[in-house]
């Protein structure tokens, strides 16, 4: 099954809620999304709470991915 955005790559400079939701929708449509986060702590949504293995629930909900790079 081919999706409408198969073959597209999106580089995203984003954080919080609206933009991650938009790029999550792009992934659902087949795009490959590369998210670039701030060097000084990454996406601020990581720190909203520490419910999911020490990470913010909003961040995990909006930034699901097949491959995850550990934060440094």
N, C-alpha and C positions, 0 to 999 in steps of 0.2 A: 504494500500500500504506500503510495507516495502522498506526502503532505504538501500543501501549497508553498511552504517556504523551505523545502528540502534543498540543500545546496547553498543556502544563504548563511553568512556568518555576520553576527552583530557584535560589535565591541561596545560595551556599555559602561559608562562612568555614572554611577548612580548610588543611591542609598535610601534608606527609610522604607516607604510603603508604595507609593504610586509607580515609580519607575521599575522596581523589582517585579511588581505585579504585571506591568506591561511586558517586560522581557520574559517573564514566565509564560505569558500567553504566546509570545513569539516562539518559544521552545515547543510549546504544545502544537504549534502549527508547522514544526519541522526545522526551525532555524537552529543553528549552533550559536550559543551566546557565550561570549567571553566577558566576564565581569571584572572590572578594575576597581579596587577599593583603595581608600586612603591608607597611606603608610602608617599613620599614627593611630592605629586601632581598628581600621576597617570600617565597615558599615555600622553606623551608630545604632541600628536596630539589633545588633548582636547583644547590646547591653540593656535593652528594655527590661529584661528580666533574665533569670538563669534557669528556666524551666526545663529545657531540652538539653540534657547532658552539659549544663553550664552555659548554654547559648540561649539567646532570646527566642521565644516562641514565634514572634512575628518574623524574625529572620529566617528561621527554619521553614516556616509555612510558605514564605514568599520566594525563597532561594533554593528550592529543591533542585537537585541535579544528579545525574548519573555519576559524574566524577567530581569529587570535591578535593580541593587543595587545602591543606592545613594552613591556618593563619600563622603568621610569623611575627 
